Amino acid sequence: MKIALGADHAGAELKNQLLETVRALGHEAIDFGGDGTDLKDDYPEYAEKVGEAIRAGEAERGILVCGSGVGVSVAANKIPGVRAAICHDTYSAHQGVEHDDMNVLVLGARVIGLNLAPELVRAFLGANFSGEERHVRRLDKVRQIEARYAK
């Protein structure tokens, strides 16, 4: 899979570690930046870059990192077709994909440790949407909400 990654100044160090994790798992990592050297590297621009890559089909999934994960999650979910969620446990990281077709994993670099983050990425990238009728039905309802407000 092609995985788009991005981070603001607070998440850059963790993002750089996760680039290696993604590659070690056999995926292609696309780095949309945030190297941590500029405190004006704000999360909205990286959320948009990663979200647009998913929307355009350049990447199948994304990983975004900021200090808490909250800001970048809020910003990413403004992009139609992006289903981003903060996950700080492995259950949510895989269940979000399996039940909700989550396509962007959001992490808070100041919230989780450097040892947990790769586990979350493995759970996220190892999961697949179930396609079960109840999950498809719910996803369709989410898409209907998105369509109503996209006007």
C-alpha positions in Angstrom: 0.0 0.0 0.0 1.0 3.6 -0.5 0.9 5.4 2.9 1.0 9.2 3.1 2.5 10.7 6.2 2.6 14.2 7.6 3.3 16.0 10.8 3.5 19.5 12.3 6.6 20.6 14.2 5.5 18.7 17.4 5.0 15.4 15.5 7.9 15.5 13.1 10.3 13.3 15.2 7.6 10.6 15.6 6.6 10.8 12.0 10.2 10.2 10.9 10.3 7.1 13.0 7.1 5.9 11.5 8.3 6.4 8.0 10.8 3.6 8.8 8.1 1.4 10.4 5.9 1.8 7.3 8.8 0.8 5.0 9.8 -2.1 7.2 6.2 -3.4 6.9 6.6 -3.5 3.1 4.6 -0.4 2.2 5.6 2.6 0.2 5.9 5.7 2.5 5.2 9.1 1.0 6.5 11.9 3.2 4.5 15.1 3.0 6.8 16.8 5.5 7.1 18.5 8.6 10.7 18.1 9.7 10.4 19.8 13.1 12.7 22.7 12.4 10.1 25.4 11.9 7.6 26.1 14.7 5.3 27.6 12.0 4.8 24.1 10.6 1.2 24.0 11.6 -1.0 20.9 11.5 -3.7 22.1 9.0 -1.3 22.2 6.1 -0.1 18.6 6.7 -3.6 17.4 7.3 -4.6 18.8 3.9 -1.6 17.4 2.1 -2.2 13.9 3.4 -6.0 14.1 3.0 -5.7 15.3 -0.6 -3.3 12.5 -1.4 -6.0 10.0 -0.2 -8.8 11.9 -2.0 -6.8 11.9 -5.2 -5.9 8.2 -5.0 -2.2 8.9 -4.6 -2.2 7.0 -1.3 -4.6 4.4 0.1 -4.1 5.4 3.8 -2.5 8.1 5.8 -0.8 8.7 9.1 -0.8 12.2 10.7 1.0 13.3 13.8 0.8 16.4 15.9 1.3 17.1 19.6 -2.0 15.8 20.9 -3.5 14.4 17.7 -6.6 16.5 18.1 -5.9 19.4 15.8 -4.7 17.4 12.9 -7.7 15.0 13.3 -10.1 17.9 13.2 -8.4 19.4 10.1 -8.2 16.1 8.2 -11.8 15.3 8.7 -12.8 18.4 6.8 -11.6 16.8 3.6 -14.4 14.8 1.9 -13.5 11.1 1.9 -11.1 11.3 4.8 -12.0 9.3 7.8 -9.4 10.1 10.4 -9.3 9.1 14.0 -7.0 9.5 17.0 -5.9 6.1 18.2 -3.8 5.6 21.2 -4.5 1.9 21.6 -4.1 -1.1 19.2 -7.8 -2.1 19.4 -9.0 1.3 18.1 -6.3 1.3 15.4 -7.5 -1.9 13.8 -11.2 -1.7 14.7 -11.5 1.7 13.2 -10.5 0.2 9.8 -12.5 -3.0 10.2 -15.8 -1.4 11.2 -15.5 2.3 10.0 -13.2 2.1 7.0 -10.9 4.6 8.7 -8.2 5.7 6.3 -6.1 8.0 8.3 -4.5 7.1 11.6 -3.9 10.1 13.9 -1.3 10.0 16.7 -0.4 12.5 19.4 3.3 12.6 19.8 3.1 14.1 23.2 0.5 11.5 24.3 2.0 8.2 23.3 5.5 6.8 23.6 7.9 5.9 20.8 7.5 2.2 21.5 3.7 2.2 21.2 3.5 4.2 18.0 4.9 1.4 15.7 2.4 -1.1 17.3 -0.4 1.2 16.4 0.8 1.6 12.8 1.1 -2.2 12.5 -2.5 -2.7 13.8 -3.8 0.1 11.4 -2.0 -1.1 8.3 -2.7 -4.8 9.0 -6.5 -4.3 9.2 -9.0 -4.4 6.4 -12.6 -3.1 6.2 -14.9 -6.0 7.0 -17.5 -5.3 4.3 -20.1 -6.6 6.7 -23.6 -5.4 5.9 -24.0 -3.4 9.2 -20.6 -1.7 8.7 -21.4 -0.9 5.0 -24.8 0.5 6.1 -23.2 2.7 8.7 -20.5 3.9 6.4 -23.1 4.8 3.8 -24.9 6.9 6.4 -21.6 8.7 7.2 -21.1 9.4 3.5 -24.7 10.8 3.3 -23.9 13.2 6.1 -20.8 14.3 4.3 -22.6 14.8 1.1 -25.3 16.9 2.7 -22.8 19.3 4.2 -20.4 19.4 1.2 -22.8 21.6 -0.7 
